[in-house]
């Protein structure tokens, strides 16, 4: 772990185009993980080998070593919050920006602990606020529906939330729309609409908070003098277009570092 700290520790190895930072830690293995590990080298849809799952006590030991060597950890799933809490009692985590990804449900107490440890959360709204939201809502009593991906409560507690797509579909406007609407594809009405984000907050989570996630808030995430000239001209204004059409917004032109890297066919006709 001490050797890894030189290239996994913050601020990370690399540059503004590509950077290596942090370590993914997983507790246990599923049957699917075992199958993929046995087929190594696995070159499936995301290239996962999935032979990295550890028993819980070993995962805790690894996380403590990460904290002591300033290596940031990320774990998938809200149920790993207890493990982070245990590490925090050994090595304080506040300020390290450790990550809980693919969040599903959080109670009020969970959110308080996230804020106390200064954790960042990343979403998988393509599942938990769209494909799987109906199943989540059926599993919980109605009075607990506000615990399902409670983005409004997280923001109000001061937690940084960064939106993500989990590879596919790649457009960030899908999670932006999902956090605003909270409507699963099987239904017409929102689930726990009090947890919906405003359009401005959803855009902020997709941009500014993403930069904070990678310790890059000083150079990207907003359009300001002195920051990287990374921007896109969109097919519609996400602040005014009909809510149901937000997910269909696309980039007509994309600029990275002040250089045009993409133009849609027929643009700007």
C-alpha positions as CSV (number, residue, x, y, z in Angstrom):
1,X,0.0,0.0,0.0
2,X,2.9,2.4,0.7
3,X,4.2,1.7,-2.8
4,X,0.8,2.2,-4.4
5,X,0.5,5.5,-2.6
6,X,2.9,7.1,-5.1
7,X,0.5,6.6,-8.0
8,X,-2.9,6.0,-6.4
9,X,-2.7,8.7,-3.7
10,X,-4.1,12.2,-4.2
11,X,-3.8,14.3,-6.2
12,X,-3.5,11.3,-8.5
13,X,-1.1,10.2,-11.3
14,X,-1.7,11.8,-14.7
15,X,-2.9,15.0,-16.3
16,X,-6.0,16.9,-17.3
17,X,-6.8,14.3,-20.0
18,X,-6.3,11.1,-18.0
19,X,-5.7,10.5,-14.3
20,X,-5.4,7.5,-12.0
21,X,-6.8,8.1,-8.6
22,X,-8.0,6.0,-5.7
23,X,-8.8,2.3,-5.3
24,X,-12.1,0.3,-5.8
25,X,-12.8,-2.0,-2.9
26,X,-15.4,-4.8,-2.9
27,X,-16.7,-7.0,-0.1
28,X,-17.5,-10.6,-1.2
29,X,-18.1,-12.0,-4.7
30,X,-21.3,-12.9,-6.5
31,X,-21.8,-16.0,-8.6
32,X,-21.4,-13.7,-11.6
33,X,-18.1,-12.4,-10.2
34,X,-16.8,-16.0,-9.8
35,X,-17.8,-16.9,-13.4
36,X,-16.0,-13.9,-14.8
37,X,-12.9,-14.5,-12.6
38,X,-12.7,-18.1,-13.9
39,X,-12.8,-16.9,-17.5
40,X,-9.9,-14.5,-17.0
41,X,-8.7,-12.6,-18.9
42,X,-12.3,-11.5,-19.2
43,X,-13.1,-9.0,-22.0
44,X,-16.8,-8.5,-21.5
45,X,-18.9,-5.4,-21.7
46,X,-16.8,-3.4,-19.2
47,X,-13.6,-5.6,-19.1
48,X,-14.2,-6.6,-15.5
49,X,-12.3,-9.6,-14.2
50,X,-14.1,-9.4,-10.8
51,X,-11.6,-11.5,-8.8
52,X,-11.0,-8.6,-6.3
53,X,-13.8,-9.3,-3.8
54,X,-12.6,-9.6,-0.2
55,X,-14.0,-11.0,3.0
56,X,-15.4,-8.1,5.1
57,X,-12.6,-8.1,7.7
58,X,-9.9,-8.0,5.0
59,X,-11.7,-5.2,3.2
60,X,-11.8,-3.2,6.4
61,X,-8.0,-3.8,6.9
62,X,-7.4,-2.7,3.3
63,X,-9.5,0.5,3.7
64,X,-7.6,1.4,6.9
65,X,-4.3,1.1,4.9
66,X,-5.8,3.2,2.2
67,X,-6.7,6.0,4.7
68,X,-3.2,5.9,6.3
69,X,-1.5,6.2,2.9
70,X,-3.9,8.9,1.5
71,X,-5.3,6.5,-1.1
72,X,-9.0,7.4,-1.7
73,X,-11.4,4.5,-1.7
74,X,-14.6,3.9,-3.6
75,X,-17.2,1.2,-2.8
76,X,-20.4,0.4,-4.7
77,X,-23.6,0.4,-2.8
78,X,-25.2,2.2,0.1
79,X,-24.8,-0.9,2.4
80,X,-21.0,-0.2,2.6
81,X,-21.6,2.9,4.7
82,X,-21.2,1.0,8.0
83,X,-17.7,-0.1,6.8
84,X,-16.7,3.4,6.1
85,X,-18.0,4.4,9.5
86,X,-15.7,1.8,11.2
87,X,-12.7,3.0,9.3
88,X,-13.5,6.6,10.2
89,X,-13.2,5.7,13.9
90,X,-9.6,4.5,13.2
91,X,-8.5,7.1,10.7
92,X,-10.8,10.2,10.3
93,X,-12.1,10.4,6.7
94,X,-13.4,14.0,6.6
95,X,-11.6,15.9,3.8
96,X,-10.4,12.8,2.0
97,X,-13.5,12.8,-0.4
98,X,-14.0,9.0,-0.2
99,X,-16.8,7.8,-2.4
100,X,-20.0,5.7,-2.2
101,X,-21.2,4.9,-5.7
102,X,-24.4,3.5,-7.1
103,X,-26.4,4.7,-4.2
104,X,-29.8,3.2,-3.7
105,X,-31.4,4.0,-0.3
106,X,-30.3,6.2,2.6
107,X,-32.0,6.8,5.9
108,X,-31.8,10.2,7.7
109,X,-29.1,8.8,10.0
110,X,-27.2,7.5,6.9
111,X,-27.2,11.0,5.5
112,X,-26.0,12.5,8.7
113,X,-23.1,10.0,8.7
114,X,-22.2,10.8,5.1
115,X,-22.1,14.5,5.9
116,X,-20.0,13.9,9.0
117,X,-17.4,11.9,7.1
118,X,-17.4,14.3,4.2
119,X,-18.2,11.5,1.7
120,X,-19.1,12.1,-1.9
121,X,-21.8,10.0,-3.5
122,X,-22.2,9.1,-7.1
123,X,-25.4,7.8,-8.6
124,X,-26.7,5.1,-10.9
125,X,-30.0,6.7,-11.8
126,X,-30.4,4.7,-15.0
127,X,-31.2,1.9,-12.6
128,X,-32.4,3.3,-9.3
129,X,-34.4,6.2,-10.6
130,X,-35.6,4.7,-13.9
131,X,-35.4,0.9,-14.6
132,X,-35.5,-0.2,-11.0
133,X,-37.4,2.5,-9.3
134,X,-40.7,0.8,-9.5
135,X,-39.3,-2.4,-7.8
136,X,-37.6,-0.2,-5.1
137,X,-40.9,1.5,-4.4
138,X,-42.8,-1.8,-4.1
139,X,-40.1,-3.1,-1.7
140,X,-40.5,-0.2,0.8
141,X,-43.6,1.1,2.5
142,X,-44.8,4.5,1.0
143,X,-43.6,6.4,4.0
144,X,-40.0,5.4,3.2
145,X,-40.1,6.2,-0.5
146,X,-38.2,9.4,0.3
147,X,-35.2,7.2,1.2
148,X,-34.8,6.0,-2.4
149,X,-31.9,8.0,-3.9
150,X,-32.7,11.0,-1.6
151,X,-30.8,13.6,-3.6
152,X,-32.6,16.6,-2.2
153,X,-31.9,15.5,1.4
154,X,-28.3,14.9,0.5
155,X,-27.8,18.3,-1.0
156,X,-29.6,20.0,1.9
157,X,-27.2,18.2,4.3
158,X,-24.2,19.7,2.3
159,X,-23.2,16.4,0.6
160,X,-21.7,16.6,-2.8
161,X,-23.6,14.5,-5.3
162,X,-22.1,13.7,-8.7
163,X,-24.3,12.2,-11.4
164,X,-23.1,9.3,-13.4
165,X,-24.4,7.0,-16.2
166,X,-22.6,3.7,-15.4
167,X,-21.2,3.4,-18.9
168,X,-24.5,3.2,-20.9
169,X,-26.4,5.1,-22.1
170,X,-23.6,7.6,-22.2
171,X,-25.6,10.9,-22.3
172,X,-25.5,12.8,-19.0
173,X,-28.9,14.3,-19.8
174,X,-30.5,10.9,-18.9
175,X,-29.5,11.1,-15.2
176,X,-30.1,14.8,-15.2
177,X,-33.7,14.2,-16.4
178,X,-34.1,11.3,-14.0
179,X,-33.2,13.3,-10.9
180,X,-35.6,16.0,-11.9
181,X,-38.6,13.7,-12.8
182,X,-38.1,10.6,-10.6
183,X,-40.5,8.7,-12.9
184,X,-39.8,5.0,-13.6
185,X,-40.4,3.8,-17.1
186,X,-43.4,1.6,-15.9
187,X,-45.3,4.5,-14.4
188,X,-46.6,8.0,-15.1
189,X,-46.3,9.6,-11.7
190,X,-43.1,10.5,-9.8
191,X,-41.9,8.5,-6.7
192,X,-41.1,10.7,-3.7
193,X,-41.2,14.0,-5.7
194,X,-40.0,15.9,-2.6
195,X,-36.6,14.4,-3.4
196,X,-36.6,15.8,-7.0
197,X,-33.8,18.2,-7.9
198,X,-34.4,21.5,-9.5
199,X,-33.0,21.8,-13.1
200,X,-30.2,24.1,-11.8
201,X,-29.2,21.7,-9.1
202,X,-29.3,18.7,-11.4
203,X,-27.0,20.5,-13.9
204,X,-24.7,21.5,-11.0
205,X,-24.4,17.8,-9.9
206,X,-23.5,16.8,-13.4
207,X,-20.8,19.5,-13.8
208,X,-19.5,21.3,-10.7
209,X,-19.9,18.4,-8.4
210,X,-18.2,16.1,-10.8
211,X,-15.2,18.3,-10.8
212,X,-15.2,18.3,-7.0
213,X,-15.3,14.5,-7.1
214,X,-11.9,14.5,-8.9
215,X,-10.3,17.4,-6.9
216,X,-10.5,19.5,-10.0
217,X,-13.0,22.2,-9.0
218,X,-10.4,24.8,-9.4
219,X,-10.0,24.2,-13.1
220,X,-13.3,22.7,-14.4
221,X,-16.9,22.2,-13.6
222,X,-18.1,25.8,-14.3
223,X,-17.5,28.4,-17.0
224,X,-15.1,31.0,-15.4
225,X,-12.0,32.9,-16.5
226,X,-8.9,30.8,-15.8
227,X,-10.6,27.4,-16.0
228,X,-10.3,24.9,-18.8
229,X,-12.3,25.8,-22.0
230,X,-14.4,22.7,-22.0
231,X,-17.9,23.3,-23.1
232,X,-20.8,22.2,-25.3
233,X,-23.4,23.9,-27.4
234,X,-26.6,22.0,-26.8
235,X,-29.6,21.2,-29.0
236,X,-32.0,22.9,-26.4
237,X,-31.9,24.9,-23.2
238,X,-32.2,22.5,-20.2
239,X,-33.6,25.2,-18.0
240,X,-36.6,26.0,-20.3
241,X,-37.3,22.9,-22.5
242,X,-40.3,20.8,-21.6
243,X,-39.3,18.5,-18.7
244,X,-40.2,15.3,-20.6
245,X,-37.7,16.4,-23.4
246,X,-34.6,17.0,-21.2
247,X,-33.3,13.4,-21.7
248,X,-33.2,14.0,-25.4
249,X,-30.8,17.0,-25.3
250,X,-27.7,16.4,-27.3
251,X,-24.4,18.3,-28.0
252,X,-24.3,20.1,-31.4
253,X,-20.7,21.1,-30.9
254,X,-18.2,20.2,-28.2
255,X,-15.1,22.2,-27.3
256,X,-12.3,20.7,-25.2
257,X,-9.3,22.8,-24.1
258,X,-10.5,25.6,-26.5
259,X,-10.5,23.2,-29.5
260,X,-13.5,21.9,-31.4
261,X,-13.5,18.1,-31.1
262,X,-17.1,17.4,-32.3
263,X,-19.7,18.9,-34.6
264,X,-23.0,17.2,-35.3
265,X,-23.8,16.6,-39.0
266,X,-25.4,19.7,-40.4
267,X,-24.3,21.9,-37.6
268,X,-24.9,24.9,-37.6
269,X,-27.5,24.9,-40.3
